[in-house]
Amino acid sequence: MAFMVTAIIAFTSCGSARSGAGGYDTGMGVDARGRSYNSYDLVPVGDRITYTIDISTPEGKQKLYKLSLAEAQRLAETEASRKYNCDRLIDPRFDYLKKGKRILRITVDGRPGNYRTRDNQYDSRTRQEIDINVRH
């Protein structure tokens, strides 16, 4: 019985965890209809963007080394958000090239979005915030 317990503990403790925000576990709940469960709204801030990581470059080869498809998607989305200075991509779409289990190229395209507090209003025509503070 002690051997079984030791074996179970040994197997469960051998796993490694890799974490990163990437817009997935931020603690902010946003559903696909644009409603927010907190005091922030995700607001589009520009036209759709595209970002690619490819193993043809030394940097891309290092980044994609031994990544699963899900990990590569999170990485591409995170780096695209950093490059285009946005909080998250709205409606991200992925295109990828694999050889066996190896990811050779991953491309993400989506619309950049930033979180705004609900106290600010947003004019979608001009893509600017409107100050709603009224002075008496």
N, C-alpha and C positions, 0 to 999 in steps of 0.2 A: 504494500500500500504506500509506504514512504517513497519507494522507487517511482511509482506512478505520479505522485505529487511532484517530486523533483523533476521528472521528465517533462511534465506539463509546464511547470514554471520555466524550465530551461528553453523549451520551444517558443513560448510566448514572449520571453524576454529577448530573443535573438533578433526580432524585427527592428528595423530602423525606420524612423519617421522623418519625412522631409516636409516642411511646411513653408508657406509663404502666402502673403495676402492675395495678390493677383485678382482682387475683386471678388473672391469667392466666399471667404469666411470673414467678412468685415464687421459682422454684428449688426448690419443694417439690412432689413428685409425690404426688397423691392420686387413686386410681382410684374409679370409681362404686360399688364394693362397700364402701367405707369403709376399705380397707387403705391404709396409708401406707408409703412407701418411705424414710422418714426418722424422726426421733425425735419427730414431732409427729402428733397425731390431730386431725381436724376434728370438733368436738363441737357439736351443736345447743344453742342457748341461749335459745330461746323459740319463740313461735308464728310462723306465716308473716307476713311484712310485705309491704306494697305501696308502691312509690315511682313517681311520674310526673313526667316533664318534658314541658311543653306550651308551644307557641309563643304561646299566648294571654297569657302574661306576658312582660314585657320580658327578664327573666333567662332564661327558657326559650327565647325566640326567639334570644337571643345564644348560648346553649349549643348549640342544635341547628343553627346556621347552617353550611351546607355540610358536614354530617357524613354519612357513609355509614351504612347500617343497622348494620353491625358496630361502627363507632365509637360510634354512639348507644347500642347495647346495653352496650358496655364502660363508657361514661360513666354510664348509669343504674345499672348494678350497683355501680360505684365510689361514686357519691354515696349510694346506698341504704345501703351498708356504713358510710359515714361518718356518715350521719344516725342509724342505729340502733346505732352503736358496736359493730360486729362486724368480724371479720377478713375474712369472705367469706360470700356467700349460698350455701346448699346448695340444689341443684335449682332454679336460677333459671329462670323462665318469662317470656317477653316477649310483649307485645301492643303493636302499633304502628299508626299511621295515616300513610299516605303520600299525597302528591299529586305524581304524576310521580316524580322522584328525591328530592324534598324530604320530610324527616321532619317531620310536624306534631306528633306526640305519640308518646311511648314510655313504656310502663309495665313495670316489672319486679316480679315477686313471687317470694318465696323464703323459705326459713327461715334466720334468722341463725345463723352458726356461728363459733366461735372455735377457734384452735389451742391445744392443751394439750400439754404434754410427756407422754411416756409414763410418767414417774415418778409422776404423779398419776392416781388412779382417779376415775371419774365415775359418780355415781349418777343414772341417767336418770329415776328417779321423782321425786327432789327437785331435780334439775338443779343439784347442787352437787358440788364436788370433795371427795373423801375423802382425808384425810391417811393415807398408808400407812407412814409412818415408825414403826418399832417400836423402842421404847427398852428396853434390857436392864438 
